[in-house]
Structures are given as structure tokens and as C-alpha cells.
């Protein structure tokens, strides 16, 4: 076997999906920045064609907008490549053994709507034109660009649903809130998506859904309730505990152990919990 060739089966699945998510995140961030530039161009336009031609700030923002558009087109077309060993949908769906139909449809969309052709003719790895008549522009409209981005995001979310389970929906919702405050490089923000901190109400919903789908199991924890020893059930990864028919999400998670629970106060049970590597007093609610 030629060891210079990376075999797909040797790639860590989590790393593969995380890398793909990072690429999609880069595209989302570029599109967000492009939106700011488009708004700035509208602000700078005077409506007088002659003045706008010599308006340097407007020309500069238009140039940046075009660069951002081409960046999105190039990255989307590369995600649609049908070749393994690269960060694209084909590699990930082949490894997962799922979403082949969606991956094929995405690649076909890239080809049919000139994403791939524009990338090869006008952006990078440029093909040498045989004559001047063949040296023409390849256009991708903004609406088509949005459809391509929405398609990539939709397929990425389906893949994350397979890998991350029910939590993926809430994690992507949280990531959307941080879209306009990206970490540099943007791919890092999306690589870390599984570790975003979620609100207690969302973690309760995730825990219940994971139990329903068999994605997780409850663990028994020995603790004391009002000074008496008890065993309670908990979903440790999300810091969710079950007390009878009541479900509580602790402020800090993942959970390691519950030291003690005091019930009877007006604000609900006081729970002293310990999560990984640190002790904290938690108020369940």
C-alpha cells in the first residue's frame, strides 16, 4: 500500500466532520461580511453614474464584495467535488454511508449553476482560454449563491444530526447567535460548535429527546436529600437531573456528582453539585 495516499478509512470521523463544518462556517462568515459590504456600497452610491465611477471608497467596497462573492463560489464548488481524501461532502458522506443522494444533488447543483465553471475560469486553477472569443465571464447570481449556501448548510446540519444527535439543532441555533461576533479564524468557531454552552431549558429538551431516541442513558448517582441517602438519575453530559417527575438543569455541566440536595425552600431545591475538575454550588430551577 502506498502510504503517501491517505485512506479514507484511516481518517478520524469526528475530525472529518469537524473539518467540513469549519469549511461551511468559513463560507457563512464570508457571506455575513459580504452583506455588510453590500450595505456599505448602497450607502456610498449617489445615484450619479459619473460621480460613482470616481468614488474611490465605493469602488474599493465593490471590489471587496466581488472578492467575497468569488470566495464563496470557490469554497462551495470545492465542497461539491466528487473526490475522496479532501474536505468535501463526498468524503464525509462516503465515510458515514449516508446522505449519498443529497451529496450527489449538491454536486450537480454546483455544476449546473456554473459554480464549478466560474471557479475554474475566473477564480483559481484557471483554465487557459483557447482564444479571445472563449474568454468570457461566467456569472452566478446572488440568489443562486444563496441557494447554494442554503443547500450546503442544510446538508451539513443533516450530517451533524447524525453525529451529534438531537443536540445539533440547539447547537446550530446557538452558533447562529454568534454569527456576527466570529472567532478568528471563523472555522474555529464552527469546529467548537459541539462545545457551545446551552441554556438549561434546551439541555432538558435534549436530554429527553436523547433518551427517547436511545442516544443516551441515565446514570444513577448516590447523594443525600435533606440529609438522607438517596439515589437519583441524571444525564451527566448535559447536567440534567430527575427528581421524581421533576427535571432540573444545573447551571454548570457536564456533571460528575451531586453532593447533597435540600428540598423545601421557596426557590426550589438547593443542589450542591460537582462537575468535572471543579466544585461549585448549583441552584437548580
C-alpha positions in Angstrom: 0.0 0.0 0.0 1.3 3.5 -0.9 1.4 5.2 2.5 1.6 8.6 0.8 -2.1 8.1 -0.2 -4.4 8.9 2.7 -7.0 6.2 3.0 -10.5 7.4 4.0 -10.9 4.6 6.5 -7.9 5.9 8.4 -9.4 9.3 8.9 -11.0 10.0 12.3 -14.7 10.5 11.6 -15.1 13.3 14.2 -12.2 15.2 12.7 -13.6 14.8 9.2 -17.0 16.1 10.2 -15.5 18.9 12.2 -13.2 20.0 9.3 -16.2 20.0 7.0 -18.2 22.1 9.4 -15.3 24.5 9.6 -15.4 25.0 5.9 -19.1 25.6 5.9 -18.5 28.1 8.8 -15.9 30.0 6.7 -18.5 30.3 3.9 -21.2 31.6 6.3 -18.8 34.1 7.8 -17.7 35.3 4.4 -21.3 35.7 3.3 -22.0 37.7 6.5 -19.1 40.1 5.8 -20.3 40.4 2.2 -23.7 41.5 3.4 -22.0 44.4 5.3 -20.1 45.4 2.2 -23.2 45.4 0.1 -25.0 47.7 2.6 -21.9 50.0 2.6 -22.0 50.1 -1.2 -25.7 51.2 -1.1 -24.8 53.9 1.4 -22.0 55.2 -0.7 -23.9 55.3 -4.0 -25.0 58.8 -5.0 -27.2 57.8 -8.0 -25.0 59.9 -10.3 -23.1 57.5 -12.5 -20.2 59.9 -13.2 -19.6 60.6 -9.5 -19.9 56.9 -8.6 -17.3 56.0 -11.2 -14.7 58.2 -9.4 -15.8 57.4 -5.9 -12.8 55.5 -4.6 -14.4 54.2 -1.3 -17.4 52.8 -3.4 -15.0 51.2 -5.9 -13.0 49.7 -3.1 -16.1 48.2 -1.4 -17.4 46.9 -4.8 -14.0 45.2 -5.4 -14.1 43.6 -1.9 -17.7 42.5 -2.5 -16.7 40.7 -5.7 -13.8 39.1 -3.9 -16.1 37.8 -1.2 -18.6 36.5 -3.8 -15.8 34.6 -5.6 -14.5 33.2 -2.2 -18.0 31.8 -1.5 -18.3 30.4 -5.0 -14.9 28.7 -4.9 -15.4 27.1 -1.5 -18.9 25.9 -2.4 -17.7 24.4 -5.6 -14.8 22.6 -3.8 -17.3 21.2 -1.2 -19.1 19.7 -4.2 -16.0 17.8 -5.6 -16.6 14.1 -6.0 -13.2 13.0 -4.8 -12.2 11.4 -1.5 -9.3 12.5 0.7 -10.5 16.1 0.5 -12.7 18.2 2.8 -15.9 17.9 0.9 -19.4 16.3 1.2 -18.4 13.3 -0.9 -15.6 12.3 1.6 -17.9 12.7 4.6 -21.0 11.0 3.2 -18.9 8.1 1.9 -17.4 7.6 5.4 -20.8 7.8 7.0 -22.5 5.6 4.4 -25.4 8.1 4.4 -26.7 11.2 2.5 -25.3 10.0 -0.8 -28.4 11.3 -2.6 -28.0 14.7 -1.0 -24.3 14.9 -1.7 -24.8 14.0 -5.4 -27.6 16.6 -5.7 -25.3 19.2 -4.2 -22.5 18.4 -6.6 -25.0 18.5 -9.5 -26.2 21.9 -8.4 -22.6 23.3 -8.3 -22.0 22.1 -11.9 -25.4 23.1 -13.3 -25.3 26.6 -11.9 -21.8 27.5 -13.0 -20.1 27.4 -9.6 -17.5 25.0 -10.7 -17.0 26.6 -14.1 -16.6 30.1 -12.6 -14.1 28.7 -10.1 -12.0 27.2 -12.9 -12.3 30.0 -15.4 -12.2 33.2 -13.2 -11.1 32.4 -9.7 -8.4 29.8 -9.2 -6.7 26.9 -11.1 -7.7 29.0 -14.1 -8.1 27.2 -17.4 -6.2 28.8 -20.3 -8.7 30.1 -22.8 -8.1 28.8 -26.4 -8.9 32.2 -28.0 -10.3 35.6 -27.1 -13.8 34.6 -28.0 -13.8 32.0 -25.3 -12.5 34.4 -22.7 -16.0 35.5 -21.4 -17.4 36.0 -17.9 -19.2 33.1 -16.1 -22.0 34.6 -14.0 -23.5 33.3 -10.8 -26.4 35.4 -9.5 -26.7 36.4 -5.8 -30.0 34.4 -5.5 -28.2 31.3 -6.9 -25.4 31.9 -4.5 -27.8 32.0 -1.6 -29.4 28.7 -2.8 -26.0 27.1 -2.9 -25.2 28.3 0.6 -28.5 27.1 2.0 -28.0 23.7 0.3 -24.6 23.3 1.9 -25.8 24.4 5.3 -28.8 22.1 5.1 -26.6 19.1 4.3 -24.1 20.0 7.0 -26.9 20.1 9.6 -28.1 16.7 8.5 -24.6 15.3 8.9 -24.3 16.9 12.4 -27.7 15.4 13.3 -26.3 12.0 12.6 -23.1 12.7 14.6 -24.2 14.9 17.4 -27.8 13.7 17.8 -30.7 15.8 19.0 -28.3 18.4 20.4 -27.2 19.5 16.9 -30.4 21.6 16.4 -29.8 23.6 19.5 -26.1 23.9 19.0 -26.6 25.4 15.5 -29.2 27.7 16.9 -26.6 28.9 19.4 -24.0 29.3 16.7 -26.3 31.5 14.7 -26.5 33.9 17.7 -22.7 34.3 17.5 -22.5 34.7 13.7 -21.8 38.4 13.9 -19.2 38.0 16.6 -16.9 35.4 15.0 -13.8 34.0 16.5 -10.8 34.3 14.1 -10.4 32.1 12.1 -14.1 31.5 11.6 -13.6 27.8 11.1 -12.5 27.5 14.8 -15.9 28.8 15.9 -17.7 26.1 14.0 -15.2 23.4 14.9 -16.1 24.1 18.5 -19.8 24.0 17.9 -20.4 20.8 19.9 -18.9 22.6 23.0 -21.1 25.7 23.0 -22.8 26.4 26.3 -26.6 25.9 26.2 -29.4 27.2 28.3 -31.0 24.8 30.9 -34.3 24.6 29.1 -32.6 23.5 25.9 -30.5 20.9 27.8 -33.6 19.4 29.3 -35.2 19.1 25.9 -32.0 17.5 24.5 -31.8 15.0 27.4 -35.4 13.9 27.0 -35.1 13.5 23.2 -31.8 11.6 23.5 -33.5 9.2 25.9 -36.4 8.8 23.6 -34.1 8.0 20.6 -31.7 5.8 22.6 -28.9 8.2 22.0 -28.0 8.4 25.7 -28.8 6.6 29.0 -29.5 7.9 32.5 -26.9 7.2 35.2 -27.6 6.6 38.9 -26.0 9.0 41.3 -25.7 8.4 45.1 -26.4 11.6 47.1 -28.3 12.8 50.1 -31.7 14.6 50.1 -32.4 16.6 53.2 -29.6 14.6 55.0 -30.8 11.2 54.0 -29.1 8.9 51.4 -30.8 8.6 48.1 -30.1 7.5 44.5 -31.2 9.8 41.7 -31.0 9.6 38.0 -29.0 12.1 35.9 -27.9 12.8 32.4 -24.4 13.8 33.2 -23.2 15.3 29.9 -26.0 17.9 30.0 -26.1 18.4 33.8 -29.7 17.4 34.0 -31.2 15.5 37.0 -34.5 13.8 37.6 -36.2 14.1 41.0 -39.5 12.2 40.8 -41.4 13.7 38.0 -39.5 17.0 38.0 -36.5 17.6 35.8 -33.8 20.1 36.7 -30.9 21.5 34.7 -27.9 22.6 36.7 -26.2 25.8 35.7 -22.8 24.1 35.2 -22.2 20.9 33.2 -21.0 18.2 32.5 -21.9 16.8 35.9 -19.7 14.5 37.9 -21.6 14.0 41.2 -24.3 15.5 43.4 -23.0 16.1 46.9 -26.4 17.0 48.6 -29.9 18.2 47.8 -32.0 20.3 50.2 -35.7 20.4 49.3 -38.3 22.6 50.9 -37.1 26.2 50.2 -39.3 28.7 48.4 -36.9 28.9 45.4 -36.9 25.1 44.8 -34.3 22.5 45.7 -30.8 23.7 46.6 -28.3 21.4 44.9 -24.6 21.2 45.6 -23.1 19.6 42.6 -19.6 18.8 41.3 -18.7 18.9 37.7 -15.5 17.8 36.1 -12.4 19.2 37.7 -14.1 21.8 39.8 -16.5 22.2 42.8 -19.4 24.5 42.6 -22.7 25.2 44.4 -25.6 25.0 42.0 -29.1 26.2 42.2 -31.5 24.0 40.2 -34.6 25.5 38.7 
